Amino acid sequence: MKSVSGAVAFVTGGASGIGLGMARALAEAGAKVAICDVHDARLDEARDIATQEGWADRFLALRLDVTDRPGYAAALDETEARLGPLQILVNNAGVGIAGPVDEATHADWDWGVGVNLIGVANGLVAGIPRIKAHGQGGHIVNTASEGAIMSARRTRGVYAPTKAAVISLTEHLRVELEAKGVDIGTTVVCPGPVATNISETENLRPAEFQVDSPFRDRSEPHGALPTNPSGINYWLEPLTVGRQMIHAILTNKLYVITHPAFIDSVKARHAAIEAAMAEDYLPRD
Ligand SMILES: NC(=O)c1ccc[n+]([C@@H]2O[C@H](COP(=O)([O-])OP(=O)(O)OC[C@H]3O[C@@H](n4cnc5c(N)ncnc54)[C@H](O)[C@@H]3O)[C@@H](O)[C@H]2O)c1
C-alpha cells in the first residue's frame, strides 16, 4: 500500500500492548481503526486513549475472542458497516503461554495453539475474501515472535512453535498471493521484549482450559532475558513496534524483527541446521 490514510484496519488483541501500539500508529498515519479484544476494561481504556488522542471518530472497539469463528465474521461485518471496506488485517492477539513441553497438558496446547495459530487462521479465512472483493488492495500483518527464530530457550516449548507456525504461514501466504498477482501485501512482526501486559496472560485463560497445569502459577512466566553486555534497555515501547509495522506496510516488507541485538542467537540456530546438512553429517546411502 502506498498510504494507509483513510484505509480501514482491524487489529486483534488491540486493547493492550503491541496491538494498541499498532492501532495508535495506524491512527497516527490516518487510518480508520477497529480493534477487538477479550478484555472489557482494556477495551474501555483504548476508547479513552482514542478520545484523548483525537481519533475516536474513526475508531471502533469490539469484544471478540479470535477463536470464535461466527463472532469473527460478525465483527468484520460490523467494522465494514461502520468504517468501510476492510483493507488492513492485523492478526496480533496472542497468549504468552509459558511452560515446558514435558509438563504441558492437553488444555495448555488447545488454548495456546487455539489463540496463537488458529486465531490467526480464523482472521485469514474471514478477512482475505473481503480484501480481495473490493479490489483496492490491502495488507495482512501477523504477529509472531523473535523467540521463534532464535535458539530454543526453556519455558517456550508450547509458545514458540505457535509463533514459528505464524512466521511460516506468512511466508507462504506472501509467495501464494504474489504468484496469483493479488494486491495484498504481507508482513510478519517478530517482536523481542516489548513492555506490555503479556505477563498477565494466565488471567485470560478461559474456564474450559483451566486445568491443574504448572503453567498457571509460574512466578517468572517468561524467564530471564539474554544477557546484555552493553547495558542497553531491551524493552521497547509498543508504539515503536506499531510505527515499524506502518513502515513495513508502506514498503511491503515481509519481516519486522524488532531486536537486531539477538542476531547471534538466530545465527547459532541457523549454523546448527546448516551443519546438519553437511554431506558427511549422516550416512547418505
Ligand atoms: N510483549 C512481548 O515481549 C512480545 C514478544 C513477542 C511476541 N509478542 C506477541 O505480541 C502479541 C501481543 O502481545 P502483547 O505483548 O501486546 O500482550 P498483551 O497481553 O499486552 O496484549 C495482548 C492482547 O490480546 C488479547 N487477547 C488474548 N487472547 C485473545 C483472544 N482469544 N481473542 C482476542 N483477544 C485476545 C488480550 O486480552 C490482550 O489485551 C502476542 O501475539 C504476543 O504473543 C509479544
The ligand as an ORCA input file, in Angstrom:
! r2SCAN-3c Opt
* xyz 0 1
  N       5.433     -8.398     24.675
  C       6.396     -9.107     24.135
  O       7.542     -9.038     24.583
  C       6.098     -9.991     22.949
  C       7.202    -10.628     22.336
  C       6.959    -11.450     21.226
  C       5.674    -11.599     20.743
  N       4.623    -10.972     21.360
  C       3.287    -11.162     20.778
  O       2.690     -9.910     20.600
  C       1.269    -10.067     20.588
  C       0.649     -9.049     21.513
  O       1.049     -9.344     22.845
  P       1.378     -8.218     23.923
  O       2.765     -8.422     24.360
  O       0.967     -6.903     23.416
  O       0.466     -8.721     25.132
  P      -0.803     -8.080     25.847
  O      -1.282     -9.134     26.777
  O      -0.471     -6.730     26.400
  O      -1.848     -7.884     24.662
  C      -2.490     -8.975     24.043
  C      -3.976     -8.675     23.961
  O      -4.591     -9.775     23.291
  C      -5.810    -10.033     23.946
  N      -6.231    -11.409     23.702
  C      -5.757    -12.550     24.266
  N      -6.427    -13.606     23.832
  C      -7.353    -13.139     22.957
  C      -8.348    -13.773     22.183
  N      -8.548    -15.099     22.233
  N      -9.116    -13.003     21.374
  C      -8.936    -11.648     21.330
  N      -8.029    -11.001     22.068
  C      -7.234    -11.750     22.874
  C      -5.525     -9.776     25.418
  O      -6.706     -9.534     26.165
  C      -4.612     -8.576     25.364
  O      -5.340     -7.370     25.511
  C       1.000    -11.507     21.005
  O       0.706    -12.278     19.847
  C       2.299    -11.931     21.637
  O       2.467    -13.321     21.581
  C       4.813    -10.177     22.448
*
